[in-house]
Every structure is written in structure tokens, then in C-alpha cells.
């Protein structure tokens, strides 16, 4: 039985129980939220382990091997360790700001999943402004980084926070413009509509020459920058700023930043899958498998970047965004508009 | 806009180190920063001072050799070599032919090992973590060869006054040949990862330009000097041991920026491999150490001997009064002068460039502090 049918069955049972419709919807949404939360927690733990394995094999190591099969229990052990750690707050820190920063990072990372279609019909809420909602919600991460940098009362953290604010804001622009060109073609902001507009493989926006691949590359570059990963990991540049904005964080607060980072990486890949790789669509396998497979492939690409490239310098980073990515993304948007208008490749 | 007029920017002091991921040990910098831009750099040293030169005054010449291992532990062989050369000159000791070849083989392998550490840490400091492990992978092979020969992997105590401590085992030469055959391809791999990488080039080109006259004024030596276009290598210009018998290039570059220092060191690794290969082919049979009396007493006098190590000129000054222990030992390391020139190079650059410049100068703290 398909997962969606199970959900549908449960929903019908709930509706038949005599509760008012409002309450049925609220309960259903809450359940969906809990399911997504649980799923993402597992995904985050899995991604941490996977990153360690991928990096290890790129570097000709084994990575964690002792805890379970190829060390699969390693991140669970790490999470338990982090939970047990003493929660240290620096004496001169701005306590409320310091406290709320990881919470906001965590919440912002999870909120995006409300409108991401995990499969055919597997979506918490198909908002008609889906992609806009995601872009808006993920921008909250900047605020949390800035708060962490400011609240820690540490010069390294402050430099890291300032860097991340500048970086995330400037990479948001080309990213949104790249997304716009897709929205233009799909004719809708709804994630489900966007997926449905690329039913066959040649209809994937990645393969709609020439604007599709360009938009995809811009999106992946900007997405890497959004998630603060190498070559754009300046906010936490280990060799310069030691750990950047999260230098003063320990224990579970650090874990929240850490998990948020991995969730964001998954978000970027999931949006990339939805916009460019046809979302859940594919033959034979169930739709959620296609979605997960494509998303994990993009996650792997991001990891591949991280373990291959050196880091850019802060001024080069800004130049790259404003002087290179942004003009190209605008030119690409105009190109996409012309294509749409003239009806080329309007499969 | 009255509120905006009240706002102003302020320089601030940033303390980097003594424990900071990219200071290669325990170096400390006090930086004056204007945002991300450095306006002044003050290196603070002494965190790794172990009074080794003083300890040497209470040891016999042979007992000093294991202490020299600790002077600059990335290239312990050249420390052994520098001190042994100085002692031999002072006491008039002969070195057998085979020992000279063994010395050259070990020195050059150690130079490669040291450059591999530099390669790894440079890429690490620029944020690329993977090349670090590649560098250490090859270094492991070299350390295995050292272990095979003298039982040690870091502090060798191998080169002694009058020769070397042990002959190489039979298995050494095939293992070394195998390593050398594979090494060239490995260096190609490194170059593929970094040399042509646009991010790497952007981070290194025109960063930390060391002009030849500045380099000479600050007594910068070694690859950092050669990257500025000064063709000066003690192996060629003041040959010691048997370096005059080998055919090798001295790589130089013109600009003296971080990228040139990178290229020079990469090419130097290839040249060192070339020397090792020649030495292995030419090595004669024979004794490995001349007869040296225990607790020998060199005649009174003073001597300065220098060798080219991977960080520049490493010199040993020994003053003897005819006793079995020296009166005074002084070591000169290349890193000290390279650290001295850091403020000149870093001012006006970003904090990320400080890390890149320090990495490209290949400064390590045991060489500075002793």
C-alpha cells in the first residue's frame, strides 16, 4: 500500500469520528508536522553520518567504523553526548539573544518543510505561494546567525556573524532570480504545480536549454553559500575565525546549530530537486523514493564541493555574487522570459 | 540623518593565538583590525621555548644529537646534519663515502616529508581539508622508511658526528624506489587539486608579495626567498656533504606572492625526489661511520656550519674550549626570520590572508622558539 493511501485512510477515519472539520484539520496538520519533524531529525542524523563517511572516503580514510555497521550509530552517540554536556553561557553574553539564536535557526530550518512535496500527495500544506514561503522562511537563518554573533560577545563570533549576514543576503538575490526563471515557466509558485509541470524527464527544468542548466548552476552555487558550506563557509571559517558565530556555543545549543545546518543542506537539495529535477516524478519506484534519491544525490554534490574546494576570501565572495552571479542570473531571467514569450521549448 | 552622524567605526584589537587552529603551534599575533582589514601585526613568540640551546651546554657532543631532533622536528634530519657537520669541522672528523650518500638520501626524504606537511597545512589553512590528508598519506610512506632505517619516525637521532647511526636494511632500496616511482604521479594529483583551482589562485595570487630586497633585508631564506626571484640555495651556493655530485634544479619564481611560494615548494619536492633517485643509484658499499672516540674532546675554537633545510638556512654555531661538552651552542632557524617579515607582508590584507601568508611562509614554532 502506498504511504499516501495510509494517510488518506487515517484522515478519513478521523473525519468519520464526528469531530468538527476544523479540529480534524488541526489534528491532521499537527500529525503531519510531527511526522515531518521526526523524519527530519532522522535525516539530519543520517546526513551527519553520511558526511563523515563521504569525507572519509574522499580522503582515503574509513571514518567511523566502531559503532555498529560502518559506524551508523555514531551520530546517535554524538547527539546523546551533546545532550549531556554542560550548557555554558559566557558571563558577558547577551543572554536572551544568545539563548534564542539557535532556537530561531532550528525553527527556521524546519519551517521550510511545510511546503516541500516529499512525494505524490506527501505535502503538509500545498500553499499557492509555496516557493516564496520557503525563500522567506529560510532567510530567518541570517537573523539567528547575526544574533549568535552579537550575543556571544566574542570578536571572532561577531566577525562570523557579520560575514554571514553579508553573505546570505547577497547570495539570496541571485538565488531568487534563478528561482524566478523557473516560476516564470511553471506559471505558478506552488511547489506541487512546479513538479507537475515537469512530468517527463525532458521536461525537467534542468534540461530546458539554455536557461535551465544556467539557473540550476546559479541555484546550486547560491544554495551552497546559503548553507554556509565550503567554498563559502566564511561565517565559521575554522582557520581564521576558529568557529565563527558558534564559537561560544556548546552542548545542545551547538547541536541545534549543527542540525540546522544539515537540515538547511537538505532543504537546498530538496528545493533543487523540486525545481529542476522533476521532484518526486520517476518511473517504477514509489514517488517518495524518487524524491529522496534525487535529493540525496544533490546533498552528495554539496558534500563533494565541501571536501574538494578551498575557501574564498570575504571580498572575493561578495564580488562573485554581485559582479558575476547577479548579472548572469538577470540575463538568464530575461532569456527565460523571451523563451516563454516566443514559445520555444514550451514542452 | 542626525543619528547616522553619531555612528562611527573603530579599530579593534584581535588576539590570534597562542592556540588558534592556523598558527602552526603556539604563535600569537596581536592584530589591529579595521573590520576585516589588518592595520598592524605584532607577533608574540616564546610559547614554545624549551631552553634547548642551554641544555646543550651540559651534554657531550653525541648526547646533543637527540636534542637537535627537537629543535625543528619537521626536518629533524637536517638538524642532526647541521650539528654533525659543525662538530666534524671542529673535531676534524672524516665521514665515509657511504655515510655521505645515506645522509643525502635521508635529508632529501625528510625535505619531502616536511614539504608534505607544508602542503597539507597550507591547503587546510585555505579551507581545503582533503589535500591535507593526501599530503600526510605520502608522508606516512617516508616515515615508514625512516622507521625501517633508524627505528624512529619523528626524532631520528640518525646522522651523528662521523657518519650515521645505522646502515639501511636490504628492503630499503626497493621500498624507496617504489615510493619514488609513485611519488611523481602523486604530486601531479596535488597539483590537479590545487594548482589550477581558481579559488586557490584567487586566494594566493598577489597576496603577501615579498620583494627580493625586503627578503634579503630580513634574511629570509629557503623557498620563500627563492620564490621572490633570488636564486640562492646552500646546496648549490655553499655545497656541503656531496651535493655537488647531483644534478638538480633550483626552482625560482619572480613575484614572491603566496602562489609563487607554493609553486616553488611543489617543484622542490620533485627535485628532492630526483636527488634521492640519483643517490640510490650511485650509493657505494663501505663503512657507515668513521672511528669516533666516545666523549671525544674537540680542540678549542668556534665554528659555524649551515645546511639548507626545508624552511631556509639552518645554522649551528658551536664554541668549544676543548672539553667534552661545548661551551655554547646556537642554532639559527629559517622560520624566525620569516616570522619577522610577517608584519611587512600582512598589513593591508584581510585576516584570511594572514593565515594564507603564514601558511605559505611555512613557519613552524619549534624552529622559532627552540
Interface residues (C-beta under 8 A of the other chain):
Chain A: X55 X58 X59 X60 X61 X155 X156 X159 X163 X230 X231 X233 X234 X237 X238 X239 X240 X241 X242 X307 X308 X309 X310 X311 X312 X313 X314 X315 X316
Chain B: X12 X14 X20 X21 X22 X36 X123 X124 X125 X126 X127 X128 X129 X130 X133 X134 X137 X193 X194 X197 X199 X200 X202 X203 X350 X351 X352 X353 X354 X355
